[in-house]
Amino acid sequence: MDTVAKLKAAIIEWQERDLPKLYPRQCSIQLDLPLINDIIGVRRCGKTYFMFQQIEELINNGVPKSQILYLDIDDDRLQPLNGDELDRLIDTFRELYPLQNDERLYFFLDKIHNCPGWEQGIKGVYDRKKNLKIIISGSNASLLSEEVASRLTGRHLTTRMYPFSFREYVDHYEIAMDLNTLPYSEKKIEIKRLFHEYLTRGGFPEVILYPSADETVLLQSYFDDIIFRDIVTRHGVRNPALFKELAIFCISNVAKPHTYNSLRKLFSGFQTISTDAIIRYLSYLEEAFLLFSIRHYDDMLKKQVNKPRKLYCVNPGMMNAVSFRFSEDIGRLFENLVFIQLYRTGHDIYYWQDDRGLEVDFVLKTGLKIFELIQVLIDLSDPLTREREIKGLLSAINHFGVTEGLILTRDLFDEEEQSGKTIRYLPLWYWLLTEEKPVA
């Protein structure tokens, strides 16, 4: 079968295909804008089904499927496909399904990062073709690289996707609740049960939608695919074994301060490795959306850069499946959940430590203003731990000149005044629900 025939077969198969059952996600894109929409996120977080969700929305709004083309770049019928051939794809579709002059073609390209030269190809069809809406997805931050950004300047909007949030996890089970009365409702017991499930299983869609006894094996396979397919192969990592050990170590030690040099020394016994290599390897892990880092907050950028960073993982399920001992360390699991929720909602996030070593876990900034301080404290029963964490929060409150701070706990709703400042206490499971709006 020649190339054009294969393209036609893939297009016709798409037109005859039924959409799968869909579970709405919190994020959204504006399909009425003429800009290119790029959807990025970690492997297996649901980008393909989010595309299907947009297609379903178009069809429900009266757009016929003959104006919609979805193609998976990994489809063997499209291989070898490069950016220069995207014009031919569109022309082949329009030959099969002619459009009137005022009709728009919605062109969904999944896993675009696997199409060599896609940047120039997308720019070309965007500039040349009329009445064309382009939506692309990818599993690494190369979609945001300087080269791509310069080529698509003014032409694209980015949507970041993550595995299911706790709110989406609860919505999947269709539990009706009123957040205002939930703390006093019998529903609280069910919500807390789901929270403990989520803390163990995480939010990767396949784990939630198709539960099985092999969830850990599935998550480990995701990890291996990210390490070897998305990073080692893509970047030509010379020592895959060392790279994987570094990734496991980082996931096993989330929320702990580290420097590039401390990691280099830690792995120098495994094999001689430079600080530059450590920096490069960590950037690969962030590019693949597996890990994220935050810096110590300081008014002087030079001091900020030289301070240790903290790393966080994209999902608690991945952490439990891959790390050395994570299920036993509930405190850092809680802290990681807080970070991911803050990150996915677009906050500028830092941690902070005073000269005495007292620390606050999260400093949230918008523009030049610090607007919230958050401490994560699971065990309130130990008076020494509680005193230390409150002192750290109060030190940050005074340093940044804010009026209150928040402590996220296992199950405490409370508020108190200390040294003229307000400290609020909320359970993490409740805070996670209030930080996002429910799916409509």
SULVEN-V317058 format. One record per residue. N is the residue number from 1. RES is the residue in one small letter. PSI is psi in whole degrees, 0 to 359 (* if undefined). Layout:
{{N;RES;PSI} {N;RES;PSI}}
This chain:
{{1;m;128} {2;d;174} {3;t;314} {4;v;320} {5;a;321} {6;k;319} {7;l;316} {8;k;321} {9;a;318} {10;a;320} {11;i;314} {12;i;320} {13;e;322} {14;w;317} {15;q;329} {16;e;356} {17;r;138} {18;d;145} {19;l;144} {20;p;171} {21;k;132} {22;l;148} {23;y;112} {24;p;142} {25;r;161} {26;q;327} {27;c;165} {28;s;162} {29;i;159} {30;q;101} {31;l;346} {32;d;348} {33;l;145} {34;p;354} {35;l;159} {36;i;133} {37;n;123} {38;d;131} {39;i;119} {40;i;156} {41;g;172} {42;v;152} {43;r;136} {44;r;23} {45;c;354} {46;g;20} {47;k;319} {48;t;313} {49;y;332} {50;f;323} {51;m;315} {52;f;325} {53;q;319} {54;q;322} {55;i;318} {56;e;320} {57;e;318} {58;l;313} {59;i;319} {60;n;335} {61;n;10} {62;g;5} {63;v;121} {64;p;151} {65;k;339} {66;s;354} {67;q;10} {68;i;128} {69;l;120} {70;y;130} {71;l;138} {72;d;119} {73;i;335} {74;d;354} {75;d;123} {76;d;340} {77;r;345} {78;l;358} {79;q;144} {80;p;131} {81;l;133} {82;n;174} {83;g;329} {84;d;341} {85;e;3} {86;l;326} {87;d;316} {88;r;323} {89;l;312} {90;i;318} {91;d;322} {92;t;319} {93;f;316} {94;r;334} {95;e;320} {96;l;323} {97;y;81} {98;p;142} {99;l;148} {100;q;164} {101;n;328} {102;d;4} {103;e;141} {104;r;140} {105;l;127} {106;y;114} {107;f;107} {108;f;120} {109;l;111} {110;d;140} {111;k;45} {112;i;335} {113;h;344} {114;n;8} {115;c;107} {116;p;134} {117;g;21} {118;w;329} {119;e;309} {120;q;323} {121;g;316} {122;i;316} {123;k;318} {124;g;310} {125;v;327} {126;y;318} {127;d;330} {128;r;325} {129;k;136} {130;k;156} {131;n;48} {132;l;124} {133;k;124} {134;i;129} {135;i;123} {136;i;156} {137;s;154} {138;g;160} {139;s;21} {140;n;161} {141;a;8} {142;s;338} {143;l;343} {144;l;9} {145;s;162} {146;e;322} {147;e;314} {148;v;315} {149;a;323} {150;s;325} {151;r;328} {152;l;16} {153;t;128} {154;g;3} {155;r;350} {156;h;155} {157;l;139} {158;t;135} {159;t;123} {160;r;133} {161;m;153} {162;y;166} {163;p;168} {164;f;133} {165;s;171} {166;f;324} {167;r;315} {168;e;325} {169;y;315} {170;v;317} {171;d;328} {172;h;326} {173;y;5} {174;e;49} {175;i;117} {176;a;134} {177;m;157} {178;d;113} {179;l;332} {180;n;327} {181;t;354} {182;l;319} {183;p;339} {184;y;4} {185;s;156} {186;e;338} {187;k;339} {188;k;324} {189;i;316} {190;e;319} {191;i;318} {192;k;325} {193;r;316} {194;l;325} {195;f;317} {196;h;327} {197;e;312} {198;y;323} {199;l;330} {200;t;314} {201;r;329} {202;g;196} {203;g;16} {204;f;130} {205;p;316} {206;e;327} {207;v;322} {208;i;314} {209;l;334} {210;y;68} {211;p;142} {212;s;174} {213;a;350} {214;d;27} {215;e;319} {216;t;318} {217;v;319} {218;l;314} {219;l;323} {220;q;325} {221;s;323} {222;y;314} {223;f;313} {224;d;321} {225;d;319} {226;i;314} {227;i;309} {228;f;321} {229;r;318} {230;d;337} {231;i;298} {232;v;310} {233;t;316} {234;r;319} {235;h;359} {236;g;44} {237;v;127} {238;r;330} {239;n;82} {240;p;325} {241;a;314} {242;l;318} {243;f;316} {244;k;319} {245;e;321} {246;l;315} {247;a;316} {248;i;318} {249;f;315} {250;c;319} {251;i;327} {252;s;350} {253;n;37} {254;v;153} {255;a;4} {256;k;133} {257;p;141} {258;h;156} {259;t;160} {260;y;322} {261;n;323} {262;s;323} {263;l;322} {264;r;315} {265;k;323} {266;l;322} {267;f;3} {268;s;334} {269;g;336} {270;f;315} {271;q;147} {272;t;126} {273;i;141} {274;s;161} {275;t;322} {276;d;321} {277;a;320} {278;i;314} {279;i;315} {280;r;317} {281;y;318} {282;l;325} {283;s;326} {284;y;318} {285;l;325} {286;e;323} {287;e;326} {288;a;5} {289;f;23} {290;l;319} {291;l;155} {292;f;152} {293;s;151} {294;i;155} {295;r;162} {296;h;137} {297;y;132} {298;d;143} {299;d;335} {300;m;120} {301;l;322} {302;k;318} {303;k;322} {304;q;316} {305;v;324} {306;n;348} {307;k;156} {308;p;153} {309;r;164} {310;k;143} {311;l;147} {312;y;154} {313;c;154} {314;v;337} {315;n;140} {316;p;328} {317;g;318} {318;m;319} {319;m;314} {320;n;326} {321;a;332} {322;v;326} {323;s;169} {324;f;318} {325;r;33} {326;f;326} {327;s;341} {328;e;345} {329;d;77} {330;i;325} {331;g;316} {332;r;332} {333;l;316} {334;f;314} {335;e;322} {336;n;320} {337;l;319} {338;v;313} {339;f;310} {340;i;320} {341;q;318} {342;l;320} {343;y;317} {344;r;339} {345;t;8} {346;g;19} {347;h;151} {348;d;121} {349;i;136} {350;y;169} {351;y;170} {352;w;145} {353;q;136} {354;d;183} {355;d;342} {356;r;357} {357;g;2} {358;l;137} {359;e;150} {360;v;137} {361;d;317} {362;f;127} {363;v;121} {364;l;132} {365;k;140} {366;t;124} {367;g;237} {368;l;5} {369;k;132} {370;i;122} {371;f;347} {372;e;145} {373;l;131} {374;i;131} {375;q;140} {376;v;118} {377;l;104} {378;i;314} {379;d;102} {380;l;356} {381;s;335} {382;d;111} {383;p;327} {384;l;317} {385;t;315} {386;r;316} {387;e;317} {388;r;316} {389;e;322} {390;i;320} {391;k;319} {392;g;317} {393;l;316} {394;l;321} {395;s;318} {396;a;320} {397;i;314} {398;n;321} {399;h;318} {400;f;354} {401;g;31} {402;v;171} {403;t;345} {404;e;167} {405;g;162} {406;l;133} {407;i;122} {408;l;129} {409;t;182} {410;r;316} {411;d;25} {412;l;127} {413;f;120} {414;d;170} {415;e;140} {416;e;161} {417;e;131} {418;q;126} {419;s;37} {420;g;7} {421;k;151} {422;t;131} {423;i;121} {424;r;145} {425;y;130} {426;l;144} {427;p;142} {428;l;318} {429;w;324} {430;y;317} {431;w;319} {432;l;325} {433;l;325} {434;t;344} {435;e;348} {436;e;148} {437;k;146} {438;p;154} {439;v;132} {440;a;*}}
